[in-house]
């Protein structure tokens, strides 16, 4: 069985044993979700450039 490390607690676990993949447990999954909701985690963007151009890189306008 393949083993991976949980991105939250870094514990090594078997993938088939987890109901919360890629996390080792539902607890670690909720901890990760909390970090996203508290904005501790984020996806970097170039918002300054988007504001100057008035649109996103995909062509979507602000208006």
Number of C-alpha atoms within 10 A of each C-alpha: 7 7 12 15 15 18 14 16 13 12 12 13 18 13 18 10 12 13 11 14 16 16 24 24 17 13 12 19 17 14 13 18 13 13 12 13 11 10 10 9 12 10 6 6 8 9 12 9 12 15 11 9 12 14 15 15 12 6 9 9 11 10 5
